[in-house]
Amino acid sequence: MVEHFQLLRRDLTGPLPAPQWPAGISLDHYRETRAAAIHAVLCMAQEQGGGRVGSLQQWRQQFLSDAEFDPKLCLIASNAHGILGVAQCWTSAFIKSLAIHPTAQGQGLGRALLLHSFLVFQQRGEAFVDLKVRESNTRARQLYESAGMVFVLRDRLTKD
């Protein structure tokens, strides 16, 4: 069976809704000391969404050596118990991954982190932000569309 992804886009030129954070959430960005915990959340969420993340060592190497990497664009939401959400973004105004720990899903954290990502890119002067989502991941697509993202194109999913 051939799988497809959809490229979705959010216009950032107008006013954006403010994120509504669940109680007890604090925001930060990538720090090497938290790499293992960030990776663990990405792995859990990717398994649910049908994707995959390489080993910690592979992920760190790809992530840190990518020309579009900026540690301030790897947005982390956490509480007293640890990291609950990650928005791994690139400097090209692209959201590579949006991952929410399974225990924190359904509480508005994904939407808040997505909206916060929009604001970060808007503050950087970007006119729009893109992301790719598996067509079969209806839960994620509904979240993105409810946050104002619109369909741009559909393409075959290639396996790396």
Secondary structure, 3 states (H helix, E strand, C coil): CCCEEEEEEEECCCCCCCCCCCCCCEEEECCHHHHHHHHHHHHHHHHHHCCCCCCHHHHHHHHHHCCCCCHHHEEEEEECCEEEEEEEEECCCEEEEEEECHHHCCCCHHHHHHHHHHHHHHHCCCCEEEEEEECCCHHHHHHHHHCCCEEEEEEECCCC
